[in-house]
Amino acid sequence: MPTFVVIDRSYLRITSQEFTTLPLDIVVQAVVSLFAVMWGVLNVAGNLREIPAAAELNTVKWETQRNLPSFYIFNHRGKALADNYIPSGGKCELENVE
């Protein structure tokens, strides 16, 4: 397809004609080949199959999929923004909770 365009452009250059539009046969070939490729992609490919990893995730609840305890941070600067925050005595209070 691109070779036809190059041949047409070189022919116009040799004959000193001005390039206005592509010839009709090249445009028709491009449109027909576009539809042929679209039909081939849609009809030749087989049915889609489910990925096995996704099937295993169906048994997990949505709330626990992103539950990553290693990222829990309780000592952060957000507590300084709370109006009703009372600072604790430190780590020793957390260890003695009964």
C-alpha positions in Angstrom: 0.0 0.0 0.0 2.6 2.7 0.9 4.6 1.7 -2.2 1.7 2.6 -4.4 1.6 6.1 -2.8 5.4 6.5 -3.3 5.1 5.4 -7.0 2.2 7.8 -7.5 4.2 10.7 -5.9 7.3 10.0 -8.0 5.2 9.8 -11.2 3.7 13.2 -10.4 7.2 14.6 -9.7 8.5 13.2 -13.0 5.6 14.6 -15.0 5.7 18.0 -13.1 2.1 17.6 -12.0 0.8 19.0 -8.7 -0.2 16.6 -6.0 -3.8 17.2 -5.0 -5.3 13.9 -3.8 -4.5 10.3 -3.9 -5.9 8.3 -6.9 -9.3 6.6 -6.3 -7.9 3.1 -6.7 -5.4 3.6 -3.8 -8.2 5.0 -1.6 -10.5 2.1 -2.4 -7.6 -0.4 -1.7 -7.0 1.2 1.6 -10.7 1.1 2.7 -11.2 -2.5 1.5 -8.0 -3.6 3.3 -9.1 -1.8 6.5 -12.4 -3.7 6.5 -10.6 -7.0 5.6 -8.3 -6.6 8.6 -11.1 -5.7 10.9 -13.1 -8.7 9.8 -10.1 -10.9 10.3 -9.4 -9.7 13.8 -12.9 -10.1 14.9 -13.7 -13.4 13.4 -10.5 -15.4 13.2 -9.6 -15.1 16.9 -11.1 -17.7 19.2 -13.2 -17.2 22.2 -11.6 -15.4 25.2 -10.8 -17.6 28.2 -10.7 -16.5 31.8 -7.3 -16.0 33.4 -6.9 -18.5 36.2 -5.5 -15.9 38.7 -8.8 -14.0 38.4 -10.8 -17.1 39.3 -8.8 -17.5 42.5 -9.5 -13.9 43.5 -13.3 -14.4 43.3 -13.2 -16.3 46.6 -11.6 -13.4 48.4 -13.8 -10.6 49.8 -13.4 -7.2 48.2 -12.6 -5.6 51.6 -9.6 -7.9 52.2 -8.0 -7.8 48.8 -6.0 -4.7 49.5 -5.5 -5.5 53.2 -1.7 -5.2 53.7 -0.9 -5.2 57.4 2.8 -4.4 56.7 1.7 -0.9 55.6 -0.3 -0.1 58.8 1.2 3.1 60.3 -0.3 4.4 63.6 2.3 6.9 64.5 1.9 9.5 61.8 1.4 13.3 61.6 -2.3 13.0 60.9 -3.0 12.7 64.6 -1.7 16.3 65.1 -4.6 17.5 62.9 -7.3 16.0 65.2 -8.8 18.4 67.7 -9.7 15.7 70.2 -6.3 13.9 70.2 -4.7 13.2 73.6 -1.1 12.2 73.3 -0.3 8.8 74.9 2.5 8.0 77.3 4.5 6.2 74.6 5.2 2.6 73.5 5.1 1.2 77.1 1.3 1.9 77.2 0.7 -0.1 74.1 2.6 -3.1 75.5 0.7 -3.1 78.8 -2.8 -3.2 77.2 -4.9 -6.0 78.8 
